[in-house]
């Protein structure tokens, strides 16, 4: 009976989990090896690289572990569509277009793909999205980060869980 409750809770968490966008803000000199390994598992090898991650308990645990080197928050549809249009890439480093989305997925344009990602119908993984690169290579933000990159968001900096500020940060980095 206890096992059944755990399975139900895990299923509910999957349904309630949201799509997070994560950006690496700081570099690796002086970084703990375990944190560096966690960043590699998240596919964030360089500064200003961003990835889309589901808010599952294991992923949120990794984000909390690396909170002193990354900024993350829930992404909205407008920011996701713009991110896919401007910085989305397919194999061969070609820009992601509506034609590529139509040929590589079951969706007809980028907006439908973004909506399906946010609703949880598909995940940003190779089994669901074939030949579309999972890492977004972004520019440094125009007019800089909010505050300093050595403090958390709630202390006046730009690190850790930044809530809705991630959408503004994406806009600044495109």
NUNURO-764670 format. One record per residue: x, y, z of N, C-alpha, C in turn. Coordinates in steps of 0.1 Angstrom, whole numbers, padded with zeros to 4 digits, always signed. Example, Ala and Ser with C-alpha at 12.3 -4.5 7.8 and 13.67 -1.06 7.14 Angstrom:
2
+0132-0057+0078+0123-0045+0078+0132-0033+0078;+0128-0022+0071+0137-0011+0071+0129+0000+0079;
% end
This chain:
174
+0008-0012+0000+0000+0000+0000+0009+0013+0000;+0020+0013+0007+0029+0024+0008+0035+0026-0006;+0038+0015-0012+0044+0015-0026+0035+0022-0036;+0022+0018-0035+0012+0024-0044+0011+0039-0042;+0012+0044-0030+0011+0058-0027+0023+0065-0033;+0035+0059-0032+0047+0066-0038+0046+0067-0053;+0040+0056-0060+0039+0057-0074+0029+0068-0078;+0018+0069-0071+0008+0079-0074+0014+0093-0072;+0022+0095-0061+0029+0108-0059+0039+0111-0070;+0046+0101-0074+0056+0103-0085+0049+0107-0098;+0037+0101-0101+0030+0104-0113+0024+0118-0112;+0019+0122-0100+0014+0136-0099+0025+0146-0100;+0037+0143-0096+0048+0153-0097+0052+0155-0112;+0051+0144-0120+0054+0145-0134+0044+0154-0141;+0031+0153-0137+0021+0161-0143+0022+0176-0139;+0027+0178-0126+0028+0192-0121+0041+0198-0125;+0051+0190-0129+0064+0196-0132+0063+0206-0144;+0072+0216-0144+0072+0226-0154+0085+0225-0162;+0085+0232-0173+0097+0233-0181+0105+0245-0177;+0118+0242-0173+0127+0252-0168+0137+0254-0179;+0142+0267-0179+0153+0270-0188+0165+0274-0179;+0176+0268-0181+0188+0270-0173+0199+0276-0181;+0206+0286-0176+0217+0293-0182+0229+0292-0173;+0241+0288-0178+0253+0288-0170+0258+0302-0170;+0261+0308-0159+0265+0322-0157+0280+0323-0154;+0285+0314-0146+0299+0315-0142+0307+0303-0147;+0320+0306-0148+0330+0296-0153+0335+0286-0143;+0344+0278-0146+0348+0266-0138+0361+0268-0129;+0369+0279-0130+0381+0279-0122+0377+0280-0107;+0382+0271-0099+0380+0270-0085+0367+0262-0081;+0360+0256-0091+0348+0249-0089+0350+0235-0083;+0341+0231-0074+0342+0218-0069+0339+0207-0080;+0346+0196-0080+0345+0186-0090+0331+0180-0092;+0325+0179-0080+0311+0173-0081+0301+0182-0088;+0303+0195-0086+0294+0205-0092+0297+0205-0107;+0310+0205-0111+0314+0204-0125+0308+0192-0132;+0309+0181-0125+0303+0168-0131+0287+0170-0133;+0281+0176-0123+0267+0179-0124+0263+0188-0136;+0271+0198-0138+0269+0207-0149+0271+0200-0162;+0281+0190-0163+0282+0183-0175+0271+0173-0178;+0265+0168-0167+0252+0160-0168+0241+0168-0174;+0241+0181-0170+0230+0190-0175+0233+0195-0189;+0245+0191-0195+0249+0195-0208+0253+0210-0209;+0258+0216-0198+0262+0230-0198+0277+0230-0196;+0284+0229-0207+0299+0228-0207+0306+0242-0207;+0299+0252-0212+0305+0265-0213+0296+0276-0207;+0301+0288-0204+0294+0299-0199+0285+0304-0211;+0273+0308-0207+0262+0313-0217+0256+0302-0225;+0257+0290-0221+0250+0279-0227+0237+0277-0219;+0226+0274-0226+0214+0272-0220+0207+0259-0224;+0199+0253-0215+0192+0241-0218+0178+0241-0212;+0169+0233-0218+0156+0231-0213+0155+0219-0205;+0150+0219-0193+0150+0208-0184+0136+0207-0177;+0131+0195-0176+0118+0193-0168+0121+0194-0154;+0111+0199-0146+0112+0201-0132+0109+0188-0124;+0115+0177-0127+0114+0165-0119+0122+0167-0107;+0119+0159-0097+0127+0160-0084+0142+0158-0086;+0146+0149-0094+0161+0146-0096+0167+0158-0103;+0160+0164-0113+0166+0175-0120+0166+0188-0111;+0156+0190-0103+0156+0201-0094+0167+0200-0084;+0170+0187-0080+0181+0185-0070+0194+0189-0077;+0196+0186-0090+0209+0190-0097+0209+0205-0098;+0198+0211-0101+0198+0226-0102+0202+0232-0088;+0196+0227-0077+0199+0233-0064+0214+0231-0061;+0220+0220-0065+0234+0217-0063+0243+0227-0070;+0239+0231-0082+0247+0240-0090+0242+0255-0089;+0234+0258-0080+0227+0271-0079+0237+0283-0079;+0250+0281-0075+0259+0292-0074+0266+0294-0087;+0263+0287-0098+0269+0289-0111+0259+0291-0122;+0246+0289-0119+0236+0290-0130+0225+0299-0125;+0217+0302-0135+0204+0309-0133+0193+0301-0140;+0182+0298-0133+0171+0290-0138+0158+0295-0134;+0148+0292-0142+0134+0296-0139+0125+0290-0149;+0112+0291-0147+0101+0286-0156+0100+0295-0168;+0101+0289-0180+0100+0296-0192+0086+0298-0197;+0083+0309-0203+0069+0311-0208+0069+0308-0223;+0057+0307-0229+0056+0304-0243+0063+0314-0253;+0061+0326-0250+0066+0337-0259+0082+0336-0259;+0088+0334-0248+0102+0333-0247+0107+0321-0254;+0100+0310-0252+0104+0297-0258+0103+0297-0273;+0093+0303-0278+0092+0304-0293+0103+0313-0299;+0106+0324-0292+0117+0333-0297+0130+0326-0296;+0132+0319-0285+0145+0311-0283+0147+0301-0294;+0137+0293-0297+0138+0283-0307+0140+0289-0321;+0133+0300-0324+0135+0307-0337+0149+0313-0339;+0154+0320-0328+0167+0327-0330+0179+0318-0327;+0178+0310-0317+0190+0302-0313+0189+0287-0314;+0177+0282-0319+0176+0267-0321+0184+0263-0333;+0191+0252-0332+0199+0246-0342+0196+0231-0345;+0199+0227-0357+0198+0213-0360+0212+0208-0364;+0213+0195-0366+0226+0189-0369+0232+0197-0381;+0245+0199-0381+0252+0207-0392+0252+0221-0388;+0248+0225-0376+0248+0239-0372+0239+0248-0380;+0228+0243-0386+0219+0251-0394+0208+0256-0385;+0203+0268-0388+0192+0274-0379+0179+0265-0380;+0172+0265-0369+0159+0257-0369+0148+0266-0375;+0141+0260-0385+0131+0268-0392+0118+0260-0391;+0107+0266-0396+0094+0259-0396+0095+0246-0405;+0102+0247-0416+0104+0236-0425+0111+0224-0418;+0121+0227-0411+0128+0216-0404+0119+0210-0393;+0112+0218-0386+0103+0213-0376+0092+0204-0383;+0087+0208-0394+0077+0200-0401+0083+0187-0406;+0096+0187-0410+0102+0174-0415+0107+0165-0404;+0112+0171-0393+0118+0163-0383+0108+0159-0371;+0097+0166-0370+0087+0163-0359+0073+0161-0365;+0064+0159-0357+0050+0157-0361+0043+0171-0361;+0050+0182-0357+0044+0195-0357+0047+0203-0369;+0038+0212-0373+0039+0220-0385+0047+0232-0384;+0049+0238-0372+0057+0250-0371+0063+0251-0356;+0072+0261-0354+0079+0262-0342+0069+0265-0330;+0059+0273-0333+0049+0277-0323+0042+0264-0317;+0038+0255-0326+0031+0243-0321+0041+0234-0313;+0054+0234-0318+0064+0226-0311+0066+0232-0297;+0067+0245-0296+0069+0251-0283+0057+0248-0273;+0045+0249-0279+0033+0247-0271+0032+0232-0266;+0037+0223-0274+0037+0209-0270+0048+0206-0260;+0059+0213-0261+0069+0212-0250+0064+0217-0237;+0057+0229-0237+0052+0234-0224+0041+0226-0218;+0033+0220-0226+0022+0212-0221+0027+0198-0217;+0039+0194-0220+0044+0181-0216+0041+0170-0225;+0036+0173-0237+0033+0162-0247+0046+0155-0252;+0057+0163-0253+0070+0158-0257+0080+0164-0248;+0092+0158-0248+0103+0163-0240+0114+0167-0249;+0123+0175-0245+0134+0180-0253+0145+0170-0252;+0143+0158-0258+0152+0147-0258+0153+0141-0272;+0164+0134-0275+0166+0129-0289+0154+0119-0293;+0148+0112-0284+0138+0102-0288+0125+0110-0293;+0123+0122-0288+0111+0130-0292+0114+0140-0303;+0126+0146-0302+0130+0156-0311+0143+0152-0318;+0141+0146-0330+0153+0140-0337+0161+0151-0344;+0174+0151-0342+0184+0159-0349+0183+0174-0345;+0175+0178-0335+0175+0192-0330+0184+0192-0318;+0194+0201-0318+0204+0202-0307+0198+0206-0294;+0202+0200-0283+0196+0203-0270+0202+0215-0263;+0213+0220-0268+0220+0232-0261+0218+0244-0270;+0215+0255-0263+0213+0268-0269+0226+0276-0266;+0233+0281-0276+0245+0289-0274+0241+0304-0275;+0241+0310-0263+0236+0324-0262+0247+0334-0262;+0244+0347-0265+0253+0358-0263+0253+0362-0248;+0263+0369-0244+0262+0375-0231+0251+0385-0230;+0244+0387-0219+0232+0396-0219+0236+0411-0222;+0227+0417-0230+0229+0431-0233+0226+0439-0220;+0235+0448-0217+0235+0457-0205+0237+0449-0192;+0243+0437-0194+0247+0429-0183+0237+0422-0175;+0241+0414-0165+0232+0407-0156+0226+0417-0146;+0216+0413-0139+0210+0420-0129+0219+0419-0116;+0225+0430-0112+0234+0429-0100+0247+0422-0104;+0252+0414-0095+0264+0407-0096+0262+0392-0099;+0272+0386-0105+0271+0372-0107+0277+0364-0096;+0280+0370-0085+0285+0363-0073+0275+0361-0062;+0263+0366-0064+0253+0365-0054+0240+0359-0059;+0232+0354-0050+0219+0348-0054+0209+0359-0059;+0199+0355-0065+0189+0364-0071+0182+0372-0060;+0179+0366-0049+0172+0372-0038+0181+0381-0029;+0194+0381-0032+0204+0390-0025+0208+0401-0034;+0201+0403-0046+0205+0413-0055+0214+0409-0066;+0216+0396-0068+0225+0391-0078+0217+0384-0090;+0224+0375-0097+0218+0369-0108+0218+0354-0108;+0221+0348-0097+0223+0333-0096+0211+0326-0089;+0210+0313-0092+0200+0305-0085+0187+0306-0092;+0176+0303-0084+0162+0303-0090+0158+0318-0091;+0156+0322-0104+0153+0336-0107+0139+0338-0111;+0130+0328-0109+0116+0330-0112+0113+0334-0126;+0105+0345-0128+0101+0350-0141+0112+0358-0147;+0122+0362-0140+0133+0370-0146+0141+0362-0157;+0139+0349-0157+0146+0341-0167+0141+0345-0181;+0128+0348-0183+0123+0352-0196+0129+0365-0200;+0131+0375-0191+0138+0387-0195+0153+0385-0198;+0159+0376-0191+0173+0372-0193+0175+0366-0207;+0165+0357-0211+0166+0351-0224+0165+0362-0235;+0156+0372-0233+0154+0383-0242+0167+0391-0244;+0174+0393-0232+0186+0400-0233+0198+0393-0239;+0197+0379-0239+0208+0371-0244+0207+0367-0259;+0195+0370-0265+0193+0366-0279+0199+0375-0289;
% end
